[in-house]
Amino acid sequence: MDLEDQAEVQRMVETMDRQHTIVLLGQPDPNSSALFAETVTRGDPTWAGPLAGVSLGLPVYHILEPVVKAQMDQALYEEHVGLMEMTADVDEIVTRVQGYRKRD
Amino acid sequence: MNLKGTKIIAIGEREGVTGPSLEILARSAGAEVILGFTQCFV
């Protein structure tokens, strides 16, 4: 994740009630999804940014997860996600991201 | 997990679903987007 964006996430989370806050991801493949999920739960795995060693522990979800999709406007979902949903490895992405919720 | 009333940090990606798209979708579920951006994964 960009260093500036890591700093922005850290600042936002530290100054607010995180109880009702989640992170929503839109990455197109399992590896990038896992990288971002790890960054906002356990800390920056590349140790390059402000979140290195910082365990925010935020619940993280992916836009492709059925529990997320079901709550959204379906016409908008088809417009914005439909193409990626057809081409992405949905099961693997969902499994990887869910794994970070179970660990944290 | 109920998105309605939840605060969302939306992390999109240029080659996937962008930040602005995530924000539109989250709002359609009744969530409040507090931060959103689009990454470029390399």
Backbone of each chain as nested JSON, in Angstrom:
{
  "chains": [
    {"id": "A", "residues": [
      {"number": 1, "name": "MET", "atoms": {"N": [0.848, -1.187, 0.0], "CA": [0.0, 0.0, 0.0], "C": [0.885, 1.238, 0.0]}},
      {"number": 2, "name": "ASP", "atoms": {"N": [0.455, 2.26, -0.736], "CA": [1.218, 3.509, -0.774], "C": [1.489, 4.005, 0.646]}},
      {"number": 3, "name": "LEU", "atoms": {"N": [2.68, 4.569, 0.829], "CA": [3.06, 5.01, 2.171], "C": [2.149, 6.127, 2.682]}},
      {"number": 4, "name": "GLU", "atoms": {"N": [1.779, 7.024, 1.783], "CA": [0.904, 8.126, 2.191], "C": [-0.469, 7.602, 2.615]}},
      {"number": 5, "name": "ASP", "atoms": {"N": [-0.959, 6.59, 1.899], "CA": [-2.263, 6.028, 2.239], "C": [-2.201, 5.239, 3.545]}},
      {"number": 6, "name": "GLN", "atoms": {"N": [-1.088, 4.569, 3.799], "CA": [-0.922, 3.898, 5.09], "C": [-0.995, 4.912, 6.225]}},
      {"number": 7, "name": "ALA", "atoms": {"N": [-0.325, 6.027, 6.043], "CA": [-0.334, 7.065, 7.075], "C": [-1.737, 7.609, 7.286]}},
      {"number": 8, "name": "GLU", "atoms": {"N": [-2.477, 7.756, 6.198], "CA": [-3.846, 8.274, 6.294], "C": [-4.745, 7.289, 7.031]}},
      {"number": 9, "name": "VAL", "atoms": {"N": [-4.611, 6.006, 6.725], "CA": [-5.398, 4.98, 7.42], "C": [-5.055, 4.976, 8.907]}},
      {"number": 10, "name": "GLN", "atoms": {"N": [-3.777, 5.026, 9.226], "CA": [-3.348, 5.005, 10.622], "C": [-3.909, 6.208, 11.381]}},
      {"number": 11, "name": "ARG", "atoms": {"N": [-3.799, 7.396, 10.764], "CA": [-4.294, 8.602, 11.416], "C": [-5.805, 8.507, 11.651]}},
      {"number": 12, "name": "MET", "atoms": {"N": [-6.521, 8.033, 10.647], "CA": [-7.973, 7.928, 10.747], "C": [-8.379, 6.952, 11.851]}},
      {"number": 13, "name": "VAL", "atoms": {"N": [-7.743, 5.805, 11.877], "CA": [-8.121, 4.772, 12.84], "C": [-7.769, 5.191, 14.265]}},
      {"number": 14, "name": "GLU", "atoms": {"N": [-6.673, 5.881, 14.425], "CA": [-6.244, 6.276, 15.768], "C": [-7.092, 7.389, 16.36]}},
      {"number": 15, "name": "THR", "atoms": {"N": [-7.829, 8.09, 15.499], "CA": [-8.593, 9.234, 16.001], "C": [-10.095, 8.97, 16.023]}},
      {"number": 16, "name": "MET", "atoms": {"N": [-10.498, 7.712, 15.874], "CA": [-11.928, 7.437, 15.816], "C": [-12.266, 6.155, 16.56]}},
      {"number": 17, "name": "ASP", "atoms": {"N": [-13.561, 5.95, 16.736], "CA": [-14.052, 4.717, 17.327], "C": [-14.022, 3.628, 16.258]}},
      {"number": 18, "name": "ARG", "atoms": {"N": [-13.156, 2.664, 16.44], "CA": [-13.006, 1.642, 15.404], "C": [-13.989, 0.483, 15.55]}},
      {"number": 19, "name": "GLN", "atoms": {"N": [-14.869, 0.578, 16.534], "CA": [-15.762, -0.549, 16.809], "C": [-16.679, -0.864, 15.624]}},
      {"number": 20, "name": "HIS", "atoms": {"N": [-17.128, 0.165, 14.927], "CA": [-18.048, -0.053, 13.814], "C": [-17.398, 0.289, 12.483]}},
      {"number": 21, "name": "THR", "atoms": {"N": [-16.122, -0.002, 12.386], "CA": [-15.368, 0.323, 11.178], "C": [-14.825, -0.949, 10.552]}},
      {"number": 22, "name": "ILE", "atoms": {"N": [-14.974, -1.057, 9.226], "CA": [-14.381, -2.176, 8.506], "C": [-13.623, -1.638, 7.29]}},
      {"number": 23, "name": "VAL", "atoms": {"N": [-12.755, -2.48, 6.762], "CA": [-12.047, -2.163, 5.526], "C": [-12.672, -2.988, 4.406]}},
      {"number": 24, "name": "LEU", "atoms": {"N": [-12.926, -2.336, 3.284], "CA": [-13.494, -3.007, 2.117], "C": [-12.475, -2.956, 0.984]}},
      {"number": 25, "name": "LEU", "atoms": {"N": [-12.123, -4.133, 0.454], "CA": [-11.094, -4.23, -0.581], "C": [-11.701, -4.465, -1.962]}},
      {"number": 26, "name": "GLY", "atoms": {"N": [-10.966, -4.03, -2.99], "CA": [-11.414, -4.247, -4.366], "C": [-10.336, -4.81, -5.262]}},
      {"number": 27, "name": "GLN", "atoms": {"N": [-9.365, -5.517, -4.677], "CA": [-8.247, -6.035, -5.472], "C": [-8.705, -7.202, -6.359]}},
      {"number": 28, "name": "PRO", "atoms": {"N": [-8.059, -7.378, -7.53], "CA": [-8.546, -8.349, -8.513], "C": [-7.952, -9.755, -8.403]}},
      {"number": 29, "name": "ASP", "atoms": {"N": [-7.017, -9.972, -7.486], "CA": [-6.417, -11.31, -7.399], "C": [-6.093, -11.656, -5.944]}},
      {"number": 30, "name": "PRO", "atoms": {"N": [-5.857, -12.947, -5.666], "CA": [-5.65, -13.373, -4.274], "C": [-4.43, -12.748, -3.613]}},
      {"number": 31, "name": "ASN", "atoms": {"N": [-3.335, -12.622, -4.331], "CA": [-2.109, -12.126, -3.703], "C": [-2.219, -10.658, -3.289]}},
      {"number": 32, "name": "SER", "atoms": {"N": [-2.726, -9.835, -4.169], "CA": [-2.846, -8.425, -3.798], "C": [-3.916, -8.249, -2.72]}},
      {"number": 33, "name": "SER", "atoms": {"N": [-4.979, -9.038, -2.791], "CA": [-6.003, -8.979, -1.744], "C": [-5.404, -9.326, -0.388]}},
      {"number": 34, "name": "ALA", "atoms": {"N": [-4.591, -10.369, -0.358], "CA": [-3.975, -10.803, 0.898], "C": [-2.997, -9.746, 1.417]}},
      {"number": 35, "name": "LEU", "atoms": {"N": [-2.254, -9.117, 0.524], "CA": [-1.29, -8.1, 0.944], "C": [-1.98, -6.929, 1.635]}},
      {"number": 36, "name": "PHE", "atoms": {"N": [-3.059, -6.46, 1.038], "CA": [-3.761, -5.33, 1.632], "C": [-4.487, -5.752, 2.907]}},
      {"number": 37, "name": "ALA", "atoms": {"N": [-5.04, -6.96, 2.898], "CA": [-5.706, -7.456, 4.105], "C": [-4.715, -7.551, 5.26]}},
      {"number": 38, "name": "GLU", "atoms": {"N": [-3.522, -8.033, 4.975], "CA": [-2.513, -8.153, 6.027], "C": [-2.088, -6.781, 6.548]}},
      {"number": 39, "name": "THR", "atoms": {"N": [-1.958, -5.832, 5.632], "CA": [-1.503, -4.491, 6.02], "C": [-2.445, -3.844, 7.027]}},
      {"number": 40, "name": "VAL", "atoms": {"N": [-3.759, -4.032, 6.857], "CA": [-4.719, -3.37, 7.752], "C": [-5.117, -4.22, 8.955]}},
      {"number": 41, "name": "THR", "atoms": {"N": [-4.559, -5.43, 9.045], "CA": [-4.841, -6.252, 10.218], "C": [-3.59, -6.435, 11.078]}},
      {"number": 42, "name": "ARG", "atoms": {"N": [-2.544, -6.988, 10.474], "CA": [-1.33, -7.312, 11.247], "C": [-0.209, -6.301, 11.064]}},
      {"number": 43, "name": "GLY", "atoms": {"N": [-0.315, -5.48, 10.021], "CA": [0.736, -4.501, 9.752], "C": [1.355, -4.709, 8.382]}},
      {"number": 44, "name": "ASP", "atoms": {"N": [2.081, -3.714, 7.914], "CA": [2.675, -3.739, 6.582], "C": [3.721, -4.852, 6.476]}},
      {"number": 45, "name": "PRO", "atoms": {"N": [3.453, -5.905, 5.689], "CA": [4.4, -7.021, 5.605], "C": [5.697, -6.669, 4.877]}},
      {"number": 46, "name": "THR", "atoms": {"N": [5.699, -5.553, 4.161], "CA": [6.934, -5.144, 3.472], "C": [7.827, -4.302, 4.394]}},
      {"number": 47, "name": "TRP", "atoms": {"N": [7.328, -3.94, 5.526], "CA": [8.06, -3.13, 6.515], "C": [8.567, -1.827, 5.914]}},
      {"number": 48, "name": "ALA", "atoms": {"N": [7.84, -1.289, 4.94], "CA": [8.269, -0.06, 4.271], "C": [7.49, 1.161, 4.73]}},
      {"number": 49, "name": "GLY", "atoms": {"N": [6.287, 0.957, 5.27], "CA": [5.416, 2.087, 5.541], "C": [5.115, 2.3, 7.012]}},
      {"number": 50, "name": "PRO", "atoms": {"N": [4.323, 3.307, 7.304], "CA": [3.974, 3.639, 8.694], "C": [3.257, 2.509, 9.435]}},
      {"number": 51, "name": "LEU", "atoms": {"N": [2.627, 1.592, 8.714], "CA": [1.91, 0.496, 9.374], "C": [2.799, -0.721, 9.64]}},
      {"number": 52, "name": "ALA", "atoms": {"N": [4.08, -0.618, 9.365], "CA": [5.007, -1.711, 9.695], "C": [4.98, -1.955, 11.2]}},
      {"number": 53, "name": "GLY", "atoms": {"N": [4.671, -3.178, 11.591], "CA": [4.635, -3.524, 13.004], "C": [3.422, -2.977, 13.749]}},
      {"number": 54, "name": "VAL", "atoms": {"N": [2.487, -2.366, 13.022], "CA": [1.289, -1.788, 13.643], "C": [0.093, -2.694, 13.349]}},
      {"number": 55, "name": "SER", "atoms": {"N": [-0.443, -3.32, 14.385], "CA": [-1.571, -4.227, 14.212], "C": [-2.874, -3.472, 14.444]}},
      {"number": 56, "name": "LEU", "atoms": {"N": [-3.47, -2.989, 13.347], "CA": [-4.722, -2.247, 13.478], "C": [-5.881, -3.173, 13.831]}},
      {"number": 57, "name": "GLY", "atoms": {"N": [-5.809, -4.417, 13.359], "CA": [-6.84, -5.389, 13.701], "C": [-8.214, -5.067, 13.166]}},
      {"number": 58, "name": "LEU", "atoms": {"N": [-8.292, -4.327, 12.08], "CA": [-9.6, -3.974, 11.52], "C": [-10.23, -5.177, 10.824]}},
      {"number": 59, "name": "PRO", "atoms": {"N": [-11.537, -5.364, 10.968], "CA": [-12.209, -6.404, 10.178], "C": [-12.076, -6.055, 8.697]}},
      {"number": 60, "name": "VAL", "atoms": {"N": [-11.676, -7.008, 7.887], "CA": [-11.462, -6.733, 6.468], "C": [-12.327, -7.657, 5.62]}},
      {"number": 61, "name": "TYR", "atoms": {"N": [-12.983, -7.056, 4.644], "CA": [-13.855, -7.796, 3.731], "C": [-13.496, -7.444, 2.297]}},
      {"number": 62, "name": "HIS", "atoms": {"N": [-13.819, -8.35, 1.385], "CA": [-13.603, -8.095, -0.042], "C": [-14.944, -7.904, -0.73]}},
      {"number": 63, "name": "ILE", "atoms": {"N": [-14.942, -7.044, -1.727], "CA": [-16.182, -6.735, -2.444], "C": [-16.802, -7.984, -3.081]}},
      {"number": 64, "name": "LEU", "atoms": {"N": [-15.993, -9.012, -3.329], "CA": [-16.495, -10.23, -3.969], "C": [-17.152, -11.21, -2.985]}},
      {"number": 65, "name": "GLU", "atoms": {"N": [-17.088, -10.93, -1.693], "CA": [-17.675, -11.862, -0.728], "C": [-19.212, -11.811, -0.809]}},
      {"number": 66, "name": "PRO", "atoms": {"N": [-19.86, -12.976, -0.833], "CA": [-21.322, -13.012, -0.941], "C": [-22.032, -12.191, 0.126]}},
      {"number": 67, "name": "VAL", "atoms": {"N": [-21.505, -12.177, 1.363], "CA": [-22.155, -11.433, 2.443], "C": [-22.107, -9.928, 2.178]}},
      {"number": 68, "name": "VAL", "atoms": {"N": [-21.124, -9.486, 1.417], "CA": [-21.018, -8.072, 1.04], "C": [-21.923, -7.787, -0.152]}},
      {"number": 69, "name": "LYS", "atoms": {"N": [-21.804, -8.619, -1.161], "CA": [-22.59, -8.425, -2.388], "C": [-24.086, -8.357, -2.086]}},
      {"number": 70, "name": "ALA", "atoms": {"N": [-24.551, -9.226, -1.202], "CA": [-25.986, -9.337, -0.931], "C": [-26.596, -8.05, -0.379]}},
      {"number": 71, "name": "GLN", "atoms": {"N": [-25.744, -7.196, 0.209], "CA": [-26.261, -5.983, 0.851], "C": [-26.214, -4.757, -0.056]}},
      {"number": 72, "name": "MET", "atoms": {"N": [-25.692, -4.925, -1.248], "CA": [-25.504, -3.779, -2.134], "C": [-26.564, -3.728, -3.227]}},
      {"number": 73, "name": "ASP", "atoms": {"N": [-26.736, -2.557, -3.799], "CA": [-27.638, -2.402, -4.931], "C": [-27.132, -3.294, -6.074]}},
      {"number": 74, "name": "GLN", "atoms": {"N": [-27.942, -4.222, -6.504], "CA": [-27.459, -5.238, -7.434], "C": [-27.167, -4.69, -8.834]}},
      {"number": 75, "name": "ALA", "atoms": {"N": [-27.897, -3.674, -9.249], "CA": [-27.621, -3.061, -10.547], "C": [-26.273, -2.344, -10.521]}},
      {"number": 76, "name": "LEU", "atoms": {"N": [-26.016, -1.612, -9.429], "CA": [-24.72, -0.947, -9.279], "C": [-23.597, -1.964, -9.171]}},
      {"number": 77, "name": "TYR", "atoms": {"N": [-23.874, -3.044, -8.451], "CA": [-22.851, -4.081, -8.285], "C": [-22.46, -4.67, -9.642]}},
      {"number": 78, "name": "GLU", "atoms": {"N": [-23.45, -4.954, -10.459], "CA": [-23.18, -5.506, -11.782], "C": [-22.371, -4.517, -12.62]}},
      {"number": 79, "name": "GLU", "atoms": {"N": [-22.717, -3.242, -12.486], "CA": [-22.028, -2.207, -13.259], "C": [-20.565, -2.065, -12.852]}},
      {"number": 80, "name": "HIS", "atoms": {"N": [-20.294, -2.099, -11.551], "CA": [-18.949, -1.797, -11.059], "C": [-18.094, -3.037, -10.811]}},
      {"number": 81, "name": "VAL", "atoms": {"N": [-18.708, -4.186, -10.578], "CA": [-17.956, -5.382, -10.186], "C": [-18.16, -6.539, -11.156]}},
      {"number": 82, "name": "GLY", "atoms": {"N": [-19.207, -6.479, -11.956], "CA": [-19.6, -7.623, -12.778], "C": [-18.479, -8.23, -13.596]}},
      {"number": 83, "name": "LEU", "atoms": {"N": [-17.696, -7.398, -14.255], "CA": [-16.623, -7.917, -15.109], "C": [-15.569, -8.643, -14.285]}},
      {"number": 84, "name": "MET", "atoms": {"N": [-15.16, -8.022, -13.173], "CA": [-14.134, -8.656, -12.339], "C": [-14.665, -9.938, -11.714]}},
      {"number": 85, "name": "GLU", "atoms": {"N": [-15.94, -9.95, -11.375], "CA": [-16.534, -11.138, -10.765], "C": [-16.461, -12.332, -11.712]}},
      {"number": 86, "name": "MET", "atoms": {"N": [-16.554, -12.049, -13.008], "CA": [-16.516, -13.14, -13.997], "C": [-15.105, -13.672, -14.212]}},
      {"number": 87, "name": "THR", "atoms": {"N": [-14.102, -12.82, -14.051], "CA": [-12.739, -13.206, -14.413], "C": [-11.852, -13.555, -13.216]}},
      {"number": 88, "name": "ALA", "atoms": {"N": [-12.203, -13.067, -12.034], "CA": [-11.33, -13.26, -10.864], "C": [-11.529, -14.641, -10.243]}},
      {"number": 89, "name": "ASP", "atoms": {"N": [-10.514, -15.07, -9.489], "CA": [-10.594, -16.314, -8.726], "C": [-11.314, -15.993, -7.415]}},
      {"number": 90, "name": "VAL", "atoms": {"N": [-12.642, -15.929, -7.508], "CA": [-13.443, -15.444, -6.379], "C": [-13.232, -16.29, -5.131]}},
      {"number": 91, "name": "ASP", "atoms": {"N": [-13.279, -17.615, -5.276], "CA": [-13.171, -18.488, -4.103], "C": [-11.845, -18.281, -3.371]}},
      {"number": 92, "name": "GLU", "atoms": {"N": [-10.757, -18.187, -4.131], "CA": [-9.44, -18.03, -3.5], "C": [-9.304, -16.66, -2.833]}},
      {"number": 93, "name": "ILE", "atoms": {"N": [-9.794, -15.626, -3.509], "CA": [-9.754, -14.284, -2.916], "C": [-10.535, -14.264, -1.605]}},
      {"number": 94, "name": "VAL", "atoms": {"N": [-11.732, -14.809, -1.626], "CA": [-12.575, -14.812, -0.425], "C": [-11.91, -15.61, 0.694]}},
      {"number": 95, "name": "THR", "atoms": {"N": [-11.357, -16.757, 0.355], "CA": [-10.696, -17.593, 1.369], "C": [-9.519, -16.865, 2.0]}},
      {"number": 96, "name": "ARG", "atoms": {"N": [-8.717, -16.217, 1.161], "CA": [-7.531, -15.52, 1.683], "C": [-7.928, -14.366, 2.607]}},
      {"number": 97, "name": "VAL", "atoms": {"N": [-8.904, -13.586, 2.189], "CA": [-9.296, -12.418, 2.996], "C": [-9.98, -12.872, 4.296]}},
      {"number": 98, "name": "GLN", "atoms": {"N": [-10.83, -13.88, 4.2], "CA": [-11.484, -14.396, 5.407], "C": [-10.458, -14.895, 6.418]}},
      {"number": 99, "name": "GLY", "atoms": {"N": [-9.364, -15.415, 5.921], "CA": [-8.306, -15.901, 6.804], "C": [-7.762, -14.813, 7.711]}},
      {"number": 100, "name": "TYR", "atoms": {"N": [-7.73, -13.598, 7.233], "CA": [-7.237, -12.501, 8.074], "C": [-8.249, -12.081, 9.122]}},
      {"number": 101, "name": "ARG", "atoms": {"N": [-9.515, -12.337, 8.892], "CA": [-10.504, -12.07, 9.935], "C": [-10.409, -13.114, 11.04]}},
      {"number": 102, "name": "LYS", "atoms": {"N": [-10.094, -14.337, 10.677], "CA": [-10.007, -15.401, 11.677], "C": [-8.752, -15.268, 12.537]}},
      {"number": 103, "name": "ARG", "atoms": {"N": [-7.674, -14.75, 11.921], "CA": [-6.428, -14.621, 12.673], "C": [-6.468, -13.482, 13.666]}},
      {"number": 104, "name": "ASP", "atoms": {"N": [-7.273, -12.451, 13.333], "CA": [-7.187, -11.242, 14.178], "C": [-8.45, -11.059, 14.97]}}
    ]},
    {"id": "B", "residues": [
      {"number": 1, "name": "MET", "atoms": {"N": [-22.441, -9.802, 9.579], "CA": [-21.89, -8.478, 9.299], "C": [-22.943, -7.658, 8.547]}},
      {"number": 2, "name": "ASN", "atoms": {"N": [-23.274, -6.521, 9.138], "CA": [-24.278, -5.647, 8.536], "C": [-23.603, -4.337, 8.133]}},
      {"number": 3, "name": "LEU", "atoms": {"N": [-23.662, -4.021, 6.858], "CA": [-22.988, -2.813, 6.365], "C": [-23.739, -1.541, 6.744]}},
      {"number": 4, "name": "LYS", "atoms": {"N": [-25.023, -1.632, 6.969], "CA": [-25.813, -0.436, 7.248], "C": [-25.319, 0.231, 8.529]}},
      {"number": 5, "name": "GLY", "atoms": {"N": [-24.932, 1.492, 8.396], "CA": [-24.443, 2.231, 9.552], "C": [-22.974, 2.011, 9.869]}},
      {"number": 6, "name": "THR", "atoms": {"N": [-22.346, 1.111, 9.129], "CA": [-20.93, 0.815, 9.358], "C": [-20.047, 1.863, 8.675]}},
      {"number": 7, "name": "LYS", "atoms": {"N": [-18.934, 2.188, 9.32], "CA": [-17.951, 3.083, 8.708], "C": [-16.983, 2.258, 7.866]}},
      {"number": 8, "name": "ILE", "atoms": {"N": [-16.737, 2.757, 6.66], "CA": [-15.96, 1.977, 5.693], "C": [-14.679, 2.71, 5.311]}},
      {"number": 9, "name": "ILE", "atoms": {"N": [-13.581, 1.963, 5.321], "CA": [-12.346, 2.418, 4.683], "C": [-12.237, 1.606, 3.393]}},
      {"number": 10, "name": "ALA", "atoms": {"N": [-12.378, 2.27, 2.26], "CA": [-12.428, 1.587, 0.962], "C": [-11.065, 1.66, 0.291]}},
      {"number": 11, "name": "ILE", "atoms": {"N": [-10.482, 0.479, 0.065], "CA": [-9.171, 0.41, -0.59], "C": [-9.349, -0.297, -1.925]}},
      {"number": 12, "name": "GLY", "atoms": {"N": [-9.516, 0.496, -2.977], "CA": [-9.706, -0.072, -4.3], "C": [-8.396, -0.237, -5.037]}},
      {"number": 13, "name": "GLU", "atoms": {"N": [-8.525, -0.74, -6.256], "CA": [-7.322, -0.922, -7.077], "C": [-7.648, -0.611, -8.525]}},
      {"number": 14, "name": "ARG", "atoms": {"N": [-6.703, -0.009, -9.18], "CA": [-6.921, 0.437, -10.557], "C": [-7.305, -0.715, -11.469]}},
      {"number": 15, "name": "GLU", "atoms": {"N": [-6.688, -1.885, -11.282], "CA": [-6.968, -3.043, -12.139], "C": [-8.123, -3.893, -11.614]}},
      {"number": 16, "name": "GLY", "atoms": {"N": [-8.699, -3.491, -10.505], "CA": [-9.821, -4.24, -9.931], "C": [-11.045, -3.35, -9.831]}},
      {"number": 17, "name": "VAL", "atoms": {"N": [-11.528, -3.174, -8.616], "CA": [-12.626, -2.236, -8.364], "C": [-12.009, -1.002, -7.704]}},
      {"number": 18, "name": "THR", "atoms": {"N": [-12.213, 0.151, -8.291], "CA": [-11.552, 1.366, -7.809], "C": [-12.18, 1.869, -6.509]}},
      {"number": 19, "name": "GLY", "atoms": {"N": [-11.463, 2.767, -5.859], "CA": [-11.978, 3.364, -4.634], "C": [-13.332, 4.031, -4.811]}},
      {"number": 20, "name": "PRO", "atoms": {"N": [-13.485, 4.892, -5.829], "CA": [-14.796, 5.531, -6.034], "C": [-15.933, 4.535, -6.267]}},
      {"number": 21, "name": "SER", "atoms": {"N": [-15.643, 3.436, -6.966], "CA": [-16.68, 2.416, -7.17], "C": [-17.051, 1.74, -5.849]}},
      {"number": 22, "name": "LEU", "atoms": {"N": [-16.041, 1.442, -5.036], "CA": [-16.32, 0.845, -3.727], "C": [-17.177, 1.783, -2.879]}},
      {"number": 23, "name": "GLU", "atoms": {"N": [-16.888, 3.074, -2.984], "CA": [-17.639, 4.053, -2.195], "C": [-19.109, 4.082, -2.623]}},
      {"number": 24, "name": "ILE", "atoms": {"N": [-19.349, 4.064, -3.93], "CA": [-20.727, 4.058, -4.439], "C": [-21.478, 2.822, -3.933]}},
      {"number": 25, "name": "LEU", "atoms": {"N": [-20.808, 1.686, -3.998], "CA": [-21.455, 0.437, -3.595], "C": [-21.689, 0.395, -2.088]}},
      {"number": 26, "name": "ALA", "atoms": {"N": [-20.722, 0.855, -1.322], "CA": [-20.875, 0.842, 0.135], "C": [-22.047, 1.731, 0.552]}},
      {"number": 27, "name": "ARG", "atoms": {"N": [-22.146, 2.891, -0.091], "CA": [-23.249, 3.796, 0.239], "C": [-24.595, 3.178, -0.146]}},
      {"number": 28, "name": "SER", "atoms": {"N": [-24.61, 2.381, -1.218], "CA": [-25.86, 1.734, -1.625], "C": [-26.337, 0.728, -0.58]}},
      {"number": 29, "name": "ALA", "atoms": {"N": [-25.403, 0.283, 0.276], "CA": [-25.752, -0.651, 1.352], "C": [-26.024, 0.072, 2.663]}},
      {"number": 30, "name": "GLY", "atoms": {"N": [-25.963, 1.409, 2.636], "CA": [-26.243, 2.168, 3.852], "C": [-25.035, 2.414, 4.725]}},
      {"number": 31, "name": "ALA", "atoms": {"N": [-23.84, 2.16, 4.189], "CA": [-22.62, 2.389, 4.962], "C": [-22.131, 3.824, 4.776]}},
      {"number": 32, "name": "GLU", "atoms": {"N": [-21.284, 4.249, 5.692], "CA": [-20.675, 5.58, 5.625], "C": [-19.2, 5.418, 5.267]}},
      {"number": 33, "name": "VAL", "atoms": {"N": [-18.792, 5.982, 4.143], "CA": [-17.386, 5.869, 3.725], "C": [-16.586, 7.0, 4.371]}},
      {"number": 34, "name": "ILE", "atoms": {"N": [-15.616, 6.65, 5.182], "CA": [-14.82, 7.667, 5.883], "C": [-13.469, 7.896, 5.223]}},
      {"number": 35, "name": "LEU", "atoms": {"N": [-13.07, 6.949, 4.378], "CA": [-11.79, 7.095, 3.686], "C": [-11.823, 6.172, 2.474]}},
      {"number": 36, "name": "GLY", "atoms": {"N": [-11.331, 6.662, 1.356], "CA": [-11.32, 5.822, 0.167], "C": [-10.213, 6.241, -0.776]}},
      {"number": 37, "name": "PHE", "atoms": {"N": [-9.558, 5.255, -1.352], "CA": [-8.526, 5.563, -2.337], "C": [-8.312, 4.368, -3.26]}},
      {"number": 38, "name": "THR", "atoms": {"N": [-7.567, 4.616, -4.318], "CA": [-7.305, 3.589, -5.323], "C": [-5.804, 3.317, -5.378]}},
      {"number": 39, "name": "GLN", "atoms": {"N": [-5.447, 2.051, -5.213], "CA": [-4.05, 1.649, -5.243], "C": [-3.663, 1.122, -6.621]}},
      {"number": 40, "name": "CYS", "atoms": {"N": [-2.374, 1.085, -6.856], "CA": [-1.842, 0.439, -8.055], "C": [-0.871, -0.621, -7.582]}},
      {"number": 41, "name": "PHE", "atoms": {"N": [-1.291, -1.88, -7.631], "CA": [-0.471, -2.983, -7.103], "C": [0.573, -3.375, -8.127]}},
      {"number": 42, "name": "VAL", "atoms": {"N": [1.841, -3.315, -7.743], "CA": [2.927, -3.706, -8.669], "C": [3.791, -4.743, -8.004]}}
    ]}
  ]
}
